[in-house]
Amino acid sequence: MEPVSRLLLELLDDAAAAAVIHVPNTERAAGLLKQLVMYSWHRNRYIKDPEMRITGDEIWEFCLHGFSA
């Protein structure tokens, strides 16, 4: 998971530096994002109806608004 964590942190650092997102601590934001994505991926394995699964686009849209973008 270390390469994924490092990449995610770099992306969030770059986005914060460009003022695209506003977060007080990019390390914590990266941890929250990673946790959300991993939990959603795991949860989706148990949902039989594909229409009820959370998509990557839905997660990203939620995260953008949650990060005050």
JORAGI-V234295 format. One record per helix or strand of 2 or more residues. SS is the DSSP state (@ for helix, = for strand). FROM is the first residue (numbers start at 0). LEN is the number of residues. If there is no record, write none. Layout:
ss	from	len
SS	FROM	LEN
SS	FROM	LEN
This chain:
ss	from	len
@	1	16
@	25	19
@	49	3
@	55	11
